[in-house]
């Protein structure tokens, strides 16, 4: 009986201006998964902790389960039997890439357990199947950074073209998750199908500035580029006190602040851990001023992707 | 009597995916300007060569003239008297940044002639006034690369935020100007005011890929990113044989090929001068197959901006 326990990081998709094409991974929070081999072929979810009973237990309806199943089919190992225990360590439907972290943890773990038949980057399509299940489309802006670590551009989906962007040395992330829920599908539904050419140009300028700012690195340029004129103005409506919370982050030294993915969580970037902590307190206080409690996570950027926490593998 | 002769480079605006936010300068062609001081205050265009009599001779209606006048007003030196001779060395209305090169040459020359009271980057707004005269709006995607050299992002116009992107070592440009004319205002008029969100996302992915490709450098990534799904499909209609000419460039080793600015000139990038030459011949041949003659320019990227060719300054 072999077993492995893997951590995969939460992620911030979009990163203000980069709707659907950009994301990064954080050191904390993240999900953990434990896989244990068994004799009977197939994938079973034997337990899920931390989801308050809300996630499906059937493997083919669970993001981690489907990712592992799709992977085993692809490598022709449907003979393998796997018991899965999922340890959710972040809120669901939060905009923190919860489903992506579980899918990435699952597919990374099974690949490790089987002696790494595929290189890490080749695991992406299987994790994306988990996203298809969770969100209705196989988007990659959470799974790619969760799997590869750091900042990742999804240049194209057809064919899939994923580019890692070097992470600046001094960059910290504050995540604040207010205790309200926004459904990812709703958050997408309210977006307009058309964008003015004027706003497209402004957004492209900020995307170019953000990539250049990260790669130089030029923190002022990063800050000036963390501006979203297309998505944020629409989705902010779903978050009570959005503008006050954002202003609290900026007033306390954030390089920028916007929705994390489709929200309701909000992220802020800053240059040191003390600033990141102070930003978190200010953002929480702003939410609390209208009676909304929240959780805050402060960490550096995850640069490595998933991590094996324990393994007991007999070859 | 002091005099100076300055060269300023032609430029490729947009660079496929970067409509209105991106451009680069080429080593050849470019415009030259000669300024000579005189006693009587004011700016006069005393001669223009190479324009077939088409450019206005009144200083306030000439892109170089207005750039110099605006500069002199700004630094409070309307006492200065200047005779201007303009040597146009590229076709007008060609998409090669002809008006920008003249304006940049003019404002760079007057600043040098007066002992450089302003640093080069501060000259940009005056050159942009030349563009306002020529095109109806003070756009910067030609003047900024002509003035600063290399690849330049215009992240924002309000406030003006211009970012230089490092030029990869092995990059060459082929420019082909067919003997047809497209008016810049017409080329802008046919654009749609709305863009689908889907195409905005594709374009943002390519902008991110192009910046990352140039900065890494990663020539394959540059190549994959030189794709324009928003502007090129509309403007290509104005250029006979556009798709055949582009295919000829790609078949002969181009990393990418698209309109230079609003056309009708087309640019192609490649990794060595022999390939760049071959691409030029193939593009010209494709135009010639439908009876369109053309001029081709092959050069490396201009990395320095304008250059003083001669000066005779008594202090």
Interface residues (C-beta under 8 A of the other chain):
Chain A: X17 X18 X19 X20 X21 X22 X153 X154 X155 X156 X161 X163 X165 X191 X192 X193 X194 X195 X196 X197 X198 X200 X201 X202 X203 X204 X205 X206 X207 X208 X209 X211 X212 X215 X216 X221 X224 X225 X230
Chain B: X17 X18 X19 X20 X21 X22 X153 X154 X155 X156 X161 X163 X165 X191 X192 X193 X194 X195 X196 X197 X198 X200 X201 X202 X203 X204 X205 X206 X207 X208 X209 X211 X212 X215 X216 X221 X224 X225 X230
